[in-house]
Amino acid sequence: MQAILLLLPNLAANRAKHELIQALWKKCGGTPEETATILDLMDRIKLLRTDDSGSRRTQAGDKLARSLRASNDTPLGLYLIRSGFFHDQARLLLELGKVDASGALTCSIRNAQTAAPQLVHLLSAWDGVATYPEFRASPAVLQEINSVWALMPPPINIPKWLAERKQVGDRAEMYSLQMERSLSNPSQIIWVSRDTDALGYDIEDRRGAQLRCIEVKGRRDRDVIFFLSENEWTKAESLKEQYEIHFWGGIDLSSDPAIEYAGLRAAGYPIVFRDPVQSLSSRLKATPVKWRLELNSSLEDPT
């Protein structure tokens, strides 16, 4: 990626995409398929702009290329982190580590390299990061890998309507995670839905003697309407006051997550429903919206 950023202005002139891939491959090595994948990735994260006339660097790509010419690859690493491509590795590193009295993140280097190998390698050359005898990231570096943009997964290639719905849900979960982690040791707030959907909630707060289980809902409008699955409802019934729902309304996918998060917090979000089954009597109204139908096998002639 570094080589492509530096080579593009001259190499891309008046070349079709397949010709550019061949030219870059010969300069950078690897395989043509890898070169094509990297070009698509750079286009996706807005380092390149591709149209009928070919590929060229964006303003962000130009800025990073200037840093690379000055032998400084930290801005490129930071750009990739903020694009969300290390979101799972950042999450695991935070969950495995501990925040010490100075506000730095520490973790066994073995655990860090196992859970977040690429992220640890990228960070190892940064000021404020040590990898021996343990992994240690300064408060400033911790702030970067614990930020909204670093933990937000990049867009996925699924139908647009489904991608938008998932992205709204991802943002809502990330905002609750950001809020909870800002109140305590980040390693005690676990984004469990990233590992499994079977628990019936998204976030665990392990700070106290009693576990808090947080289910997060989000909408693009501000109507306080959301749906609970059968599993979520069952968990809410069994966990009672340990279970709560965070609702974030007015999510705009075109806005910058960090700016939107601050705005939604100022507007009073999330709306929190603790022990939601009990809340039905006062704050919530449940409406049946689906029926489950199955063939009645006790009938001799189901037709």
Contacts in CASP RR format, 6 or more apart in sequence:
PFRMAT RR
TARGET T0000
AUTHOR 0000-0000-0000
METHOD contacts of the structure
MODEL  1
MQAILLLLPNLAANRAKHELIQALWKKCGGTPEETATILDLMDRIKLLRT
DDSGSRRTQAGDKLARSLRASNDTPLGLYLIRSGFFHDQARLLLELGKVD
ASGALTCSIRNAQTAAPQLVHLLSAWDGVATYPEFRASPAVLQEINSVWA
LMPPPINIPKWLAERKQVGDRAEMYSLQMERSLSNPSQIIWVSRDTDALG
YDIEDRRGAQLRCIEVKGRRDRDVIFFLSENEWTKAESLKEQYEIHFWGG
IDLSSDPAIEYAGLRAAGYPIVFRDPVQSLSSRLKATPVKWRLELNSSLE
DPT
1 38 0 8 1.000
1 41 0 8 1.000
1 42 0 8 1.000
1 76 0 8 1.000
2 68 0 8 1.000
2 73 0 8 1.000
2 76 0 8 1.000
3 24 0 8 1.000
3 27 0 8 1.000
3 28 0 8 1.000
4 24 0 8 1.000
4 28 0 8 1.000
4 35 0 8 1.000
4 38 0 8 1.000
4 39 0 8 1.000
4 42 0 8 1.000
5 42 0 8 1.000
5 47 0 8 1.000
5 57 0 8 1.000
5 61 0 8 1.000
5 64 0 8 1.000
5 65 0 8 1.000
5 68 0 8 1.000
5 76 0 8 1.000
6 65 0 8 1.000
6 68 0 8 1.000
6 69 0 8 1.000
7 24 0 8 1.000
7 27 0 8 1.000
7 28 0 8 1.000
8 48 0 8 1.000
8 55 0 8 1.000
8 56 0 8 1.000
8 57 0 8 1.000
9 56 0 8 1.000
9 57 0 8 1.000
11 20 0 8 1.000
11 23 0 8 1.000
11 24 0 8 1.000
11 27 0 8 1.000
12 20 0 8 1.000
12 54 0 8 1.000
12 55 0 8 1.000
12 56 0 8 1.000
15 23 0 8 1.000
15 54 0 8 1.000
16 54 0 8 1.000
17 39 0 8 1.000
17 50 0 8 1.000
17 54 0 8 1.000
17 55 0 8 1.000
20 39 0 8 1.000
20 54 0 8 1.000
20 55 0 8 1.000
21 32 0 8 1.000
21 35 0 8 1.000
21 36 0 8 1.000
21 39 0 8 1.000
22 32 0 8 1.000
24 35 0 8 1.000
24 39 0 8 1.000
25 31 0 8 1.000
25 32 0 8 1.000
25 35 0 8 1.000
28 35 0 8 1.000
29 35 0 8 1.000
39 48 0 8 1.000
39 50 0 8 1.000
39 55 0 8 1.000
42 48 0 8 1.000
43 49 0 8 1.000
43 50 0 8 1.000
43 55 0 8 1.000
44 154 0 8 1.000
44 155 0 8 1.000
45 79 0 8 1.000
45 80 0 8 1.000
45 83 0 8 1.000
45 85 0 8 1.000
45 154 0 8 1.000
46 58 0 8 1.000
46 60 0 8 1.000
47 57 0 8 1.000
47 58 0 8 1.000
47 60 0 8 1.000
47 61 0 8 1.000
47 64 0 8 1.000
47 79 0 8 1.000
48 55 0 8 1.000
48 56 0 8 1.000
48 57 0 8 1.000
48 58 0 8 1.000
48 61 0 8 1.000
49 55 0 8 1.000
49 56 0 8 1.000
49 57 0 8 1.000
49 58 0 8 1.000
57 65 0 8 1.000
60 79 0 8 1.000
63 75 0 8 1.000
64 75 0 8 1.000
64 76 0 8 1.000
64 79 0 8 1.000
67 73 0 8 1.000
67 74 0 8 1.000
67 75 0 8 1.000
67 76 0 8 1.000
68 76 0 8 1.000
73 125 0 8 1.000
74 125 0 8 1.000
74 126 0 8 1.000
77 122 0 8 1.000
78 144 0 8 1.000
80 86 0 8 1.000
80 122 0 8 1.000
81 90 0 8 1.000
81 119 0 8 1.000
81 122 0 8 1.000
81 144 0 8 1.000
81 145 0 8 1.000
81 149 0 8 1.000
81 150 0 8 1.000
82 144 0 8 1.000
82 147 0 8 1.000
82 149 0 8 1.000
82 150 0 8 1.000
83 149 0 8 1.000
83 154 0 8 1.000
84 149 0 8 1.000
84 150 0 8 1.000
84 151 0 8 1.000
84 152 0 8 1.000
84 153 0 8 1.000
84 154 0 8 1.000
85 154 0 8 1.000
86 116 0 8 1.000
86 118 0 8 1.000
86 119 0 8 1.000
86 122 0 8 1.000
86 145 0 8 1.000
86 150 0 8 1.000
87 150 0 8 1.000
87 151 0 8 1.000
87 152 0 8 1.000
87 153 0 8 1.000
87 154 0 8 1.000
88 153 0 8 1.000
88 194 0 8 1.000
89 115 0 8 1.000
89 116 0 8 1.000
89 117 0 8 1.000
89 118 0 8 1.000
89 119 0 8 1.000
90 116 0 8 1.000
90 119 0 8 1.000
90 145 0 8 1.000
90 146 0 8 1.000
90 150 0 8 1.000
90 151 0 8 1.000
91 151 0 8 1.000
91 191 0 8 1.000
91 194 0 8 1.000
92 115 0 8 1.000
92 116 0 8 1.000
93 105 0 8 1.000
93 107 0 8 1.000
93 112 0 8 1.000
93 115 0 8 1.000
93 116 0 8 1.000
93 119 0 8 1.000
93 120 0 8 1.000
93 135 0 8 1.000
93 145 0 8 1.000
94 105 0 8 1.000
94 145 0 8 1.000
94 146 0 8 1.000
94 181 0 8 1.000
94 186 0 8 1.000
94 187 0 8 1.000
95 187 0 8 1.000
95 190 0 8 1.000
95 191 0 8 1.000
96 107 0 8 1.000
96 108 0 8 1.000
96 111 0 8 1.000
96 112 0 8 1.000
96 115 0 8 1.000
96 187 0 8 1.000
97 105 0 8 1.000
97 106 0 8 1.000
97 107 0 8 1.000
97 111 0 8 1.000
97 112 0 8 1.000
97 187 0 8 1.000
98 105 0 8 1.000
98 106 0 8 1.000
98 107 0 8 1.000
98 185 0 8 1.000
98 187 0 8 1.000
99 105 0 8 1.000
99 106 0 8 1.000
99 142 0 8 1.000
99 185 0 8 1.000
99 186 0 8 1.000
99 187 0 8 1.000
100 106 0 8 1.000
102 139 0 8 1.000
103 139 0 8 1.000
103 142 0 8 1.000
104 136 0 8 1.000
104 137 0 8 1.000
104 138 0 8 1.000
104 139 0 8 1.000
104 142 0 8 1.000
105 135 0 8 1.000
105 136 0 8 1.000
105 137 0 8 1.000
105 141 0 8 1.000
105 142 0 8 1.000
105 145 0 8 1.000
105 186 0 8 1.000
106 134 0 8 1.000
106 135 0 8 1.000
106 136 0 8 1.000
106 137 0 8 1.000
107 134 0 8 1.000
107 135 0 8 1.000
107 136 0 8 1.000
108 134 0 8 1.000
108 135 0 8 1.000
109 120 0 8 1.000
109 131 0 8 1.000
109 132 0 8 1.000
109 133 0 8 1.000
109 134 0 8 1.000
109 135 0 8 1.000
112 120 0 8 1.000
112 131 0 8 1.000
112 135 0 8 1.000
113 120 0 8 1.000
113 135 0 8 1.000
119 145 0 8 1.000
120 131 0 8 1.000
120 135 0 8 1.000
123 129 0 8 1.000
123 137 0 8 1.000
123 141 0 8 1.000
123 145 0 8 1.000
124 131 0 8 1.000
126 141 0 8 1.000
127 138 0 8 1.000
128 136 0 8 1.000
128 137 0 8 1.000
128 138 0 8 1.000
128 140 0 8 1.000
128 141 0 8 1.000
129 135 0 8 1.000
129 136 0 8 1.000
129 137 0 8 1.000
129 138 0 8 1.000
129 141 0 8 1.000
130 136 0 8 1.000
137 145 0 8 1.000
142 186 0 8 1.000
144 150 0 8 1.000
146 181 0 8 1.000
146 186 0 8 1.000
147 178 0 8 1.000
147 258 0 8 1.000
148 174 0 8 1.000
148 175 0 8 1.000
148 178 0 8 1.000
148 257 0 8 1.000
148 258 0 8 1.000
148 261 0 8 1.000
149 257 0 8 1.000
149 258 0 8 1.000
151 174 0 8 1.000
151 177 0 8 1.000
151 178 0 8 1.000
151 191 0 8 1.000
152 170 0 8 1.000
152 171 0 8 1.000
152 174 0 8 1.000
152 257 0 8 1.000
153 170 0 8 1.000
155 163 0 8 1.000
155 167 0 8 1.000
156 163 0 8 1.000
156 166 0 8 1.000
157 163 0 8 1.000
158 166 0 8 1.000
164 253 0 8 1.000
167 253 0 8 1.000
168 218 0 8 1.000
168 219 0 8 1.000
168 220 0 8 1.000
168 251 0 8 1.000
168 253 0 8 1.000
169 216 0 8 1.000
169 217 0 8 1.000
169 218 0 8 1.000
169 251 0 8 1.000
171 218 0 8 1.000
171 248 0 8 1.000
171 251 0 8 1.000
171 253 0 8 1.000
171 257 0 8 1.000
171 260 0 8 1.000
172 216 0 8 1.000
172 217 0 8 1.000
172 218 0 8 1.000
172 246 0 8 1.000
172 247 0 8 1.000
172 248 0 8 1.000
172 249 0 8 1.000
172 251 0 8 1.000
172 270 0 8 1.000
173 191 0 8 1.000
173 193 0 8 1.000
173 202 0 8 1.000
173 203 0 8 1.000
173 216 0 8 1.000
174 257 0 8 1.000
175 216 0 8 1.000
175 248 0 8 1.000
175 261 0 8 1.000
175 264 0 8 1.000
175 265 0 8 1.000
175 269 0 8 1.000
175 270 0 8 1.000
176 202 0 8 1.000
176 203 0 8 1.000
176 214 0 8 1.000
176 216 0 8 1.000
176 246 0 8 1.000
176 248 0 8 1.000
176 270 0 8 1.000
177 189 0 8 1.000
177 191 0 8 1.000
177 203 0 8 1.000
178 261 0 8 1.000
179 265 0 8 1.000
179 270 0 8 1.000
180 189 0 8 1.000
180 203 0 8 1.000
180 205 0 8 1.000
180 214 0 8 1.000
181 189 0 8 1.000
184 207 0 8 1.000
185 207 0 8 1.000
188 205 0 8 1.000
188 206 0 8 1.000
188 207 0 8 1.000
189 203 0 8 1.000
189 204 0 8 1.000
189 205 0 8 1.000
189 206 0 8 1.000
189 207 0 8 1.000
190 203 0 8 1.000
190 204 0 8 1.000
190 206 0 8 1.000
191 202 0 8 1.000
191 203 0 8 1.000
192 199 0 8 1.000
192 201 0 8 1.000
192 202 0 8 1.000
192 203 0 8 1.000
192 204 0 8 1.000
193 199 0 8 1.000
193 201 0 8 1.000
193 202 0 8 1.000
193 203 0 8 1.000
198 231 0 8 1.000
199 213 0 8 1.000
199 235 0 8 1.000
200 213 0 8 1.000
200 215 0 8 1.000
200 229 0 8 1.000
200 231 0 8 1.000
200 232 0 8 1.000
200 235 0 8 1.000
201 213 0 8 1.000
201 214 0 8 1.000
201 215 0 8 1.000
201 232 0 8 1.000
201 235 0 8 1.000
201 243 0 8 1.000
202 214 0 8 1.000
202 215 0 8 1.000
202 216 0 8 1.000
203 213 0 8 1.000
203 214 0 8 1.000
203 216 0 8 1.000
204 211 0 8 1.000
204 212 0 8 1.000
204 213 0 8 1.000
204 214 0 8 1.000
205 211 0 8 1.000
205 212 0 8 1.000
205 213 0 8 1.000
205 214 0 8 1.000
210 242 0 8 1.000
211 242 0 8 1.000
212 242 0 8 1.000
212 244 0 8 1.000
213 235 0 8 1.000
213 239 0 8 1.000
213 242 0 8 1.000
213 243 0 8 1.000
213 244 0 8 1.000
214 244 0 8 1.000
214 245 0 8 1.000
214 246 0 8 1.000
215 228 0 8 1.000
215 232 0 8 1.000
215 235 0 8 1.000
215 236 0 8 1.000
215 243 0 8 1.000
215 244 0 8 1.000
215 245 0 8 1.000
215 246 0 8 1.000
216 245 0 8 1.000
216 246 0 8 1.000
216 247 0 8 1.000
216 248 0 8 1.000
216 270 0 8 1.000
217 226 0 8 1.000
217 227 0 8 1.000
217 245 0 8 1.000
217 246 0 8 1.000
217 247 0 8 1.000
217 248 0 8 1.000
218 226 0 8 1.000
218 247 0 8 1.000
218 248 0 8 1.000
218 249 0 8 1.000
218 251 0 8 1.000
219 225 0 8 1.000
219 226 0 8 1.000
219 247 0 8 1.000
219 248 0 8 1.000
219 249 0 8 1.000
219 250 0 8 1.000
219 251 0 8 1.000
220 249 0 8 1.000
220 250 0 8 1.000
220 251 0 8 1.000
220 252 0 8 1.000
220 253 0 8 1.000
221 249 0 8 1.000
221 250 0 8 1.000
222 249 0 8 1.000
222 250 0 8 1.000
224 247 0 8 1.000
224 249 0 8 1.000
224 271 0 8 1.000
226 245 0 8 1.000
226 247 0 8 1.000
227 289 0 8 1.000
228 236 0 8 1.000
228 276 0 8 1.000
233 277 0 8 1.000
235 243 0 8 1.000
236 243 0 8 1.000
236 245 0 8 1.000
236 275 0 8 1.000
236 276 0 8 1.000
236 277 0 8 1.000
237 277 0 8 1.000
240 275 0 8 1.000
240 277 0 8 1.000
240 278 0 8 1.000
241 274 0 8 1.000
241 275 0 8 1.000
241 278 0 8 1.000
243 274 0 8 1.000
243 275 0 8 1.000
243 276 0 8 1.000
244 272 0 8 1.000
244 273 0 8 1.000
244 274 0 8 1.000
244 275 0 8 1.000
244 276 0 8 1.000
245 272 0 8 1.000
245 273 0 8 1.000
245 276 0 8 1.000
246 270 0 8 1.000
246 271 0 8 1.000
246 272 0 8 1.000
247 269 0 8 1.000
247 270 0 8 1.000
247 271 0 8 1.000
247 272 0 8 1.000
247 273 0 8 1.000
248 264 0 8 1.000
248 269 0 8 1.000
248 270 0 8 1.000
249 264 0 8 1.000
249 269 0 8 1.000
250 264 0 8 1.000
251 260 0 8 1.000
251 264 0 8 1.000
252 260 0 8 1.000
264 270 0 8 1.000
273 279 0 8 1.000
273 283 0 8 1.000
273 284 0 8 1.000
276 284 0 8 1.000
280 286 0 8 1.000
295 302 0 8 1.000
296 302 0 8 1.000
END
